[in-house]
Every structure is written in C-alpha cells, then in structure tokens.
Amino acid sequence: METQIEIHTNRLLLKSITPQIINHLLNTKSATEVKAYFNINEEAYIQLKHMAEKGMETHRISVFYFLLVEKESNHVLGECGFHTWNNTHRRAELFYSLKNDIDKRKGYMGEALQHVLNHGFNALHLHRVEALIAEENIASKKLVEKYKFTREGIMREDYCINGKNEDSVCFSLLKPEWEAQLKTL
C-alpha cells in the first residue's frame, strides 16, 4: 500500500486518501472494516466500490483528500481535499464535508483547510485551487473567503443535484496568493 500521509493539527489528525489507498482497503478489508475506516453507511460504501470499479483517475486526472479524524475520540468527522485534480495543468477542485450537523460550526474545517491547502500547493504542486459553491451555502463561502479565495463568477447550471442542474459560484486561489497570506496565518 502507498504510504499514508498524516498531518496533525490541534484537534485533528488528517489521514491521506488516494485511489491506491482506497483500492488497497477494498481489496484487503471486509466491508464492515472499510465502512468503519471511513465512517460511512452501506450506501456510501457501495458508492465507494462503484467509484473504484469504474476508475477514480485517468492518466492526468485524479483525487487526493484527507479524512478528518478527531484526535480525542478517533472518530472520522468528514473529509477535505481535491477532486478533478489535473496534474498536467496543476489545478484541482477543492471539496470538503462534515458527516454530522453536530460537528459543524466548531471550526474543524477551517482548522483542516489551512493544512490541506498547504499540502496541495506544496506537495501536490498545484498552482490553482477552485471551489464551486452553491449561492445559498453561506458557510462554505465564508470558509473560502477566510483563506482569501477570489470570487470569479457564476458557472451556470454546473452541478446536477437530484436531477436538476444548478448554478455554482466559482472561487479560486493561486499559489502566489497562498504564499503571500502564509505570512499572516
């Protein structure tokens, strides 16, 4: 198995997940063990298996993310990382989510995001990180604005949710902008 990267923050352990790690877990662990590892239900497990079977990467597009594990309880709170990672063009789309509403508004994602962005720009050699956010998702917009992402505009009917195409607000952060703000973090 590919070596798993671990990053420690004050309250979190960030554990890297790649297509290789996912495939290794699916091939060596039981369904129960995989679900426990990711803190997912049966539906999410089936989706993970389907994603692995259909291919999570091509010769230039991949995924890289971290599980957010609360140090105190060793409980997986959510994930944060990059999908649609285009290594050729050095860009990726940021994604993040917390599994339970009870864990929201406690600063976990803000705590993790600083380290995830740093890893993306330095270890993954990204030049551009994009965040596509629904207009009504105020918390997500505040999160990327905290890290000085620039609002670029609306991507019309960009995401299909429950069979309906919806707009996304496009935000971006470039590596020189990230490096400039590191001095203030």
N, C-alpha and C positions, 0 to 999 in steps of 0.2 A: 504494500500500500504506500502511496505517496505520503511523505511526511506531512503531518498536520501542523499548521502554524497555530500558536496560541498567543494571544495578546491579553495582558491583564490591565484592567482599569481599576478604579477604586472599588466598584461594586460588581464588576462583570468579568467573566472570562469569555473571550471571543475565540471560537474554535472554527478554523477554516473548513470550508466545504467546497469541493471541486467535483467535476464529473467523475474523476478517477476514484475519489473517496466514496461518492455515492454508489458507484458500481461495486467497489470492494465490499461495502457494507451489505448491499443487496445480495451479493454472491457468497458471503461468509456468515451472515447473521440470520436468525429467524425473523419472520415478520414481526413478532412481538418485540424482539430486541431492536429492530430498526425503528419501529413506532416509538419505543421508549427513548431511543437515542435522539430522535428529532422532536419528541413530544408532539406526535401527530396522531390523528384518528385514522380509522380504516380508509375513509375516502381520500385523505391526503396521502396515505401510503400507496393506494392504487394509482394515484396521480404521479407520485414519485417513480413508481415502477414503470408506468407508461412513458414518462419522460425519459427514463434511462433506456428503455427498449427502442424508442423512436429516435434517440440521439439528442444529446444536450449540446453538442458542439459540432462544428464543421472545421475545415482547415483554417478558418480565420475568425470564427465567432464562437464564444464560449460563455461560461458563467463562473463566477467566483464570489462566494459570500461567506459570512461568519454566522454561526449560531451564537446567540446572546444567552449566556448561562449566568444566572445569578450565583455569585460565589457562596453566599451564605446558605442557600438551600440546594445548590447544584441543580436547579430547575431551569429548563430551557424556556426563556421568555419570548423569544422571537428570532428574527434574522435581519441581517443588514449586509448589503453587498452590491454586486454588479451583475446584471444580465445584459444580453446583447453586447458583450464585451468584444469589440473589434480590435484585435491586436495589431492588424495592419495599419489602421488609421488612429490607433492609440486613444480610443474613446469607448465609453461604456455608459449604460443607463443605470442609475442608482435605484435600488429598491430597498424597502425596509418595512417591517411589520412586527407588531407585538401580538401574541396569540390571545391574550385576555384583556378585557377592558380594565380590570383591576390594576394592571401594570402600567396603564397609560397615565400621562401627566405626572410622572415621577422622575423624569429626566434621564431615563435609561437610554433612549435613542440618541439624545444629544451627547451623552457620555460616550456611546459607542461610535457615533458618526465621525467624530474627530479622528479616531484611530483607523477607522475604515477608509476614510478619505486619504489619510496619510499613507496607508498601505497601497491604495490604488495609485496614487501619484508617484510613489517611490518604488515599491516592489513590482507593481504591475506595469509601470512606466506609462501610465495614462497621461494624456495631455488635456483631455476634455471629459468632464463628467456631466451627464444630463440627468435631470429629474423631471418626469412628466407627471403632473399632479392635477386632479380634478379641481375645478374652480372652487367648489364648496369645501374642499379639505383645508380648512384654515390652519390646523395644527401642522400639517405637512409643509404648507407654505412658510409658516413661521420657522420651522426647523431649518429649511434650506436657506432662508434669509438670514438666520443666525450665523451661518457659515458663508455669507456674502455671495450666494449664487445670484446671478443676474437673470431677471425675468426677460425672456426673449419674445414671447408672444403665445398665441393660441395655435395649437395643432388641431385643426378641425376634424371632428369625428375620428379621432386617432385610436381610441380603445373601444372594443366591443365588450360590453358588460350586460349579462343577461339578455343577449340577443339584440341589444340596442347600441349603436355607435355613439360615443360621447366625446366631447372635446377634452383636450388636455392643455394645461398651461405648461409651457416649456421653460425650464430654468437651466442654466449651465454655470459651471465653474471651471476655469482654466488653471493649469498648473502654476503659471506665474502669479495668478491671483491668490491661489492657495499658499504659495511660498511667502507672499507679502503679508498675509494675515497670520502666519505661524509666529511671527514676532510678537503678536499681541495676545495669543492664546495662552 
